[in-house]
Amino acid sequence: TARAWSEQRDMLKEGLQYWITGSIPPPPDSVRVQQQRTYARENIRIIESRIYWEEDSSISLGVELFLPEGEGPFPVILTPGFSGESWMSLQSGLRRGYAVCLYHACDDQDDTDSFAAFYYPEYDFSRITRRAWASHRALDYLESLPYIDMSQTAIMGLSRDAKQVFMAAAFDERIQAT
């Protein structure tokens, strides 16, 4: 039943945190966003921002939101990365009418190291799990945007990033496709 699955899912998540991933902080009470730059490239609107959720301004996450032509609301694909490395793969989603949100939680652009120092020792989540938790903070930001359709949310990644996106989907039911 749906109720039995919910109970089983909670038990599995607790065991996963205890034995494998380390403990994960709860979502923050609120996030605040500082928009840094908005510009266009090949008819695509790009919004670069930083997400903050603690008083300590060293705890933040960079995000880059790419919006296709139109008003939305757009389905959204999240992926770890930054535009300098991902421009070609972004275009295929954008051509199909998806918004694409890059969050800075990958090898070349990783804002999550500051999470460990801030949350440890109360929470001891591993690097891959910190990166997955970062995607949840990006989702918090996207929920505040009227031109994003949160009922159509996907996440993708390759190699080590694939591990983190599977963790992200396991711990956040807002993600419908992985």
N, C-alpha and C positions, 0 to 999 in steps of 0.2 A: 504494500500500500504506500501511498505518498507519505503518510505519517511515519511508517516503519522506515522508509528510505531516509527521511529527514533525521531520525534518531541514529540510524546506521551511519549516515554521512558525518554527523557530528562526532561520533565515536572514532571513525576513521581519521578525521582531521586532527583530533586530539592525539591519537597514536602517532600519526605522521609527524606532528610537531615534537612530540616527546622523543621519538627514536631517530628521526632523520633530519628534519629541517631546522630544528630549534624553535623556540617560542616566538610568536608573531604578535606585535603590538595591536591593540584594537584600532579601529579607524579614529582619527582625530575628531574632536567635536565640530571643527569647521576648518575650511581652508581659505586662504586668501590668495588672490592671483595678482601679480604685477605684470601687466603687459609691457614688454620691452620694445617690440618693433612689429609693425604691420606693413606688408608690402605685397606686390604682385609679381608673378613670374609666369609667363606664358598663359595668361588668363586664369591663373590660380591664385587665390588669396592665401597669404601665409601670415600666421600670427605666432610670433615667438613670445613666450611668457615664462615666468617662474612661479611655481606654486610654493607657498609657505603654509605651515600648519603649527608651528611652535613659535614662541616669542623669540627664540634664538634664531637670528636671520641666517646663520650658517647651515641650518637644516632646511633644504629646499630641493626642488626638482625642476629642471628645465624641460619644457615641452614645446614642440613645434606643431602647429595645427595647419593642415593644408585643406582648403575648401574648394570644391569644384564650382563651376559656374552654376548660378541659380540661387534661390532663397533658402532651400532646405525645408523641413529638417532632413538631414542627410544621415544614412547609416554610417557607422564609423568603424574603421580598422585601426587598432592600436598596434604599434610595434616598437621595440627598443631600437634606438639608433639616433642619428642626427642627419640632417638633410645633405650634408656634404658627401655622405657615403650612400645615400638611399634614393637619389633623385629618380633614377630609371625605374625602380620598383614602385615608387610612389605613383608614377604617372598611370600605370595600368589600373589601379584602384580609382584614381581620380577620373579617368575617362569613363568609368562605369558608374559614376555618380556617388562614389563613397568619399566621405571626409577621411583623412588619414592623420592620425596623431602619433608623432614620434615622441617618446619620452626618454630622457637621457639616463639610461640604465643598461649600457652595453660596454664592451671592453674599451672602445675608443672614446666614449663619452659617458662616464659613470659618476652620477651625483650621489650614489647610495652609500659610499664609504662613510660619509658623515652620519648616516643613520645609526651605524654600529656603535660609534663612540657615544652618541647621544642616548641611545636606548639600553645599552649594556650596563650593568649585568641583569637588569630586570627582564630583558628580552635578549635572547642569544641567537637570533635568526642568522642563517648562513647567507653568503653573498647572493646566491641564486634566489633565495627566498626574499632577501631585501629588495632585489630587483623586481620580483613579482609583486611585492607590496607597493613598490613605486608605481606600478601600473594601476593599482587601486587608487592611488592618489591622483593619477591622471584621469581616471574615471570620475572621481569626485569633482574635478574641474569641468569635465565635459558635461556632467549632469546640470551644471549651472547655465549652459548655453542653449538658447531656444532653437538654434539651427542644427542641433545634433539630436538624432533619433536614438535614444538610449534603449529602445526595444529591439534595436538591430545593431548589436555590438559584437565585434569579432576581434581576436588578437592573434598575431602570428610572429614567428621567429624561427631562426635556423640554428642548428647546432646547440651551443650552450644557451643561446637565447630561446630555443625551443623548450628547453628544460624549464626556464623561468616562466614562459607563457603557459605551460601546462600547470605549473604551480599557481599562477595567477588565476586561471580558470577554476582550479580546485577549491580555491579559498574565496572566490567572489562570484556570486550567482548573477551579477549584472552582465557577465560575459556569456554570450549565447553560442559562439562558435570559436574553435581553436584550430 
